[in-house]
Amino acid sequence: MPDDARAALQDGLRLTAVALAEAGIPHALCGGYAAWARGAPEPDHDADFVIREDDIDKAKAAIGAAGLEIVDPPEGWLFKAYHQDQLVDVLFRMCGQPVDEGLFERCDTLPVLAVRMPVMEATDILATKLLVLEEHYCDFARLLPVARALREQIDWPRLREEVGGNPFARAFLYLLDELGIAGR
């Protein structure tokens, strides 16, 4: 990613976090940048936040007022916000399920790009990344550096329970076991 695009993405992330906080909307940084804030490699495609479904309209207004362009895609579980053509996804359903309050309670407030914000905890980060694996998307190469970087922060028994119904996730956990990355 070119430096100017990375700077625009990071600015969009900061603007979104501040807008959500100032509007009093419970939120958390999730996805690749949440993993990065906890020690994983920096992502190069977008930033992601999670909110409650009840807060969609308020979040769109706050983020739009911060200068980002709001787009409603057909997926129905997120909206998109663009800052200088760089994407910030705002999810209100994760892995097909409504966001539960426990997710926000498990977050830590961390400094990310000089802005303190709630960041999803490591077990939830990896669980959401594993639960989307399926035969059309099963990229272990992208997941391995994240799991390795977050390994000491993950509640491995809880993770195994949460993703146990997904055979692709189980296969990834088997790989982590064989590599000595996953804890029991």
C-alpha positions as CSV (number, residue, x, y, z in Angstrom):
1,M,0.0,0.0,0.0
2,P,1.4,3.4,-0.9
3,D,2.3,5.7,2.0
4,D,-0.4,8.3,1.1
5,A,-3.1,5.6,1.0
6,R,-1.9,4.2,4.3
7,A,-1.9,7.7,5.9
8,A,-5.5,8.2,4.6
9,L,-6.6,4.8,6.0
10,Q,-5.1,5.6,9.3
11,D,-6.7,9.0,9.3
12,G,-10.1,7.4,8.5
13,L,-9.6,5.0,11.4
14,R,-8.8,7.8,13.8
15,L,-11.7,10.0,12.6
16,T,-14.2,7.1,12.9
17,A,-13.0,6.2,16.5
18,V,-13.3,9.8,17.6
19,A,-16.7,10.3,16.0
20,L,-18.1,7.2,17.6
21,A,-16.7,8.1,21.0
22,E,-17.9,11.7,20.9
23,A,-21.4,10.5,19.9
24,G,-21.4,8.1,23.0
25,I,-21.8,5.0,20.8
26,P,-20.4,1.8,22.2
27,H,-17.8,0.6,19.7
28,A,-14.6,-1.4,19.3
29,L,-11.8,-1.6,16.8
30,C,-11.9,-5.1,15.4
31,G,-10.4,-7.0,12.5
32,G,-6.8,-6.5,11.3
33,Y,-6.2,-3.2,13.0
34,A,-7.3,-4.6,16.3
35,A,-4.9,-7.4,15.9
36,W,-2.2,-4.9,14.9
37,A,-2.9,-2.9,18.0
38,R,-2.2,-6.1,20.0
39,G,1.0,-6.9,18.1
40,A,0.1,-8.5,14.8
41,P,1.3,-7.2,11.4
42,E,-0.3,-4.1,10.1
43,P,-3.2,-4.7,7.6
44,D,-3.1,-3.1,4.2
45,H,-6.7,-3.0,3.0
46,D,-9.2,-1.5,5.5
47,A,-10.0,-0.8,9.1
48,D,-13.0,-2.3,10.9
49,F,-15.2,-1.2,13.8
50,V,-18.1,-2.9,15.5
51,I,-21.2,-1.3,16.9
52,R,-24.6,-2.4,18.1
53,E,-27.3,-2.7,15.5
54,D,-29.4,-0.2,17.5
55,D,-26.8,2.5,16.9
56,I,-26.5,2.3,13.1
57,D,-28.3,5.6,12.3
58,K,-26.5,7.5,15.1
59,A,-23.1,6.1,13.9
60,K,-23.8,7.0,10.3
61,A,-24.6,10.5,11.3
62,A,-21.6,10.9,13.5
63,I,-19.1,9.4,11.1
64,G,-20.6,11.3,8.2
65,A,-20.3,14.5,10.2
66,A,-16.6,13.7,10.7
67,G,-16.2,14.0,6.9
68,L,-16.3,10.3,5.8
69,E,-18.6,9.2,2.9
70,I,-21.2,6.7,4.1
71,V,-22.2,3.8,1.7
72,D,-24.8,1.1,2.4
73,P,-23.7,-2.1,0.7
74,P,-26.1,-4.9,-0.1
75,E,-24.6,-7.3,2.6
76,G,-26.9,-6.0,5.4
77,W,-24.5,-6.5,8.3
78,L,-22.3,-3.5,7.9
79,F,-22.0,-0.1,6.4
80,K,-18.9,1.4,4.7
81,A,-17.3,4.7,5.4
82,Y,-14.6,6.2,3.0
83,H,-11.9,8.7,3.8
84,Q,-9.9,9.7,0.7
85,D,-10.9,6.5,-1.0
86,Q,-9.8,4.4,1.9
87,L,-12.3,2.0,3.5
88,V,-13.5,1.8,7.1
89,D,-16.1,-1.0,7.6
90,V,-18.5,-0.5,10.5
91,L,-20.0,-3.9,11.4
92,F,-23.2,-4.3,13.4
93,R,-23.4,-8.1,13.0
94,M,-20.4,-10.4,13.3
95,C,-20.4,-13.9,11.8
96,G,-24.1,-13.6,11.2
97,Q,-24.9,-12.8,14.8
98,P,-25.9,-9.5,16.5
99,V,-23.2,-8.0,18.5
100,D,-23.5,-8.8,22.2
101,E,-22.7,-6.5,25.0
102,G,-20.1,-8.9,26.3
103,L,-17.9,-8.1,23.3
104,F,-17.7,-4.5,24.5
105,E,-17.1,-5.5,28.1
106,R,-14.1,-7.7,27.1
107,C,-12.4,-4.8,25.2
108,D,-9.4,-3.0,26.4
109,T,-8.9,0.7,25.8
110,L,-5.6,1.0,24.0
111,P,-3.7,3.8,22.2
112,V,-4.0,3.2,18.5
113,L,-2.4,5.8,16.2
114,A,-2.3,8.2,19.1
115,V,-6.1,7.9,19.8
116,R,-7.3,5.9,22.9
117,M,-10.1,3.6,21.8
118,P,-11.8,0.3,22.8
119,V,-10.0,-2.6,21.0
120,M,-11.5,-6.1,20.7
121,E,-9.7,-8.6,22.9
122,A,-7.5,-11.2,21.2
123,T,-9.7,-14.2,21.6
124,D,-12.6,-12.5,20.0
125,I,-10.4,-11.2,17.2
126,L,-9.1,-14.7,16.3
127,A,-12.6,-16.3,16.8
128,T,-14.2,-13.9,14.3
129,K,-11.3,-14.5,11.8
130,L,-11.8,-18.3,12.1
131,L,-15.5,-18.3,12.0
132,V,-15.6,-16.8,8.5
133,L,-13.4,-19.6,7.1
134,E,-15.2,-21.7,4.5
135,E,-14.5,-23.4,1.2
136,H,-14.6,-20.1,-0.7
137,Y,-12.3,-18.3,1.7
138,C,-9.8,-20.3,3.6
139,D,-6.5,-18.4,3.7
140,F,-4.4,-19.8,6.6
141,A,-1.4,-17.8,5.4
142,R,-3.0,-14.5,6.5
143,L,-4.1,-16.0,9.8
144,L,-0.9,-17.6,10.9
145,P,1.0,-14.3,11.7
146,V,-2.0,-13.0,13.6
147,A,-2.3,-16.2,15.7
148,R,1.4,-16.3,16.3
149,A,1.5,-12.6,17.4
150,L,-1.5,-12.9,19.7
151,R,-0.9,-16.4,21.1
152,E,-0.1,-15.3,24.6
153,Q,-3.2,-13.1,24.8
154,I,-5.7,-15.8,23.7
155,D,-7.9,-17.9,25.9
156,W,-7.4,-21.1,23.9
157,P,-10.1,-23.2,25.6
158,R,-12.7,-20.5,25.0
159,L,-11.5,-20.1,21.4
160,R,-11.7,-23.8,20.8
161,E,-15.3,-23.9,22.2
162,E,-16.4,-20.9,20.2
163,V,-15.1,-22.1,16.8
164,G,-15.5,-25.8,17.3
165,G,-18.5,-26.1,14.9
166,N,-16.4,-24.8,12.0
167,P,-14.3,-27.6,10.4
168,F,-12.0,-25.0,8.7
169,A,-11.4,-23.4,12.1
170,R,-10.7,-26.8,13.6
171,A,-8.2,-27.5,10.9
172,F,-6.4,-24.2,11.5
173,L,-6.3,-24.9,15.3
174,Y,-4.8,-28.3,14.4
175,L,-2.1,-26.6,12.4
176,L,-1.4,-24.2,15.3
177,D,-1.1,-27.3,17.7
178,E,1.3,-28.9,15.3
179,L,3.4,-25.8,15.1
180,G,3.4,-25.4,18.9
181,I,1.6,-22.0,18.7
182,A,-1.7,-22.8,20.3
183,G,-2.1,-23.4,24.1
184,R,-4.2,-26.0,25.5
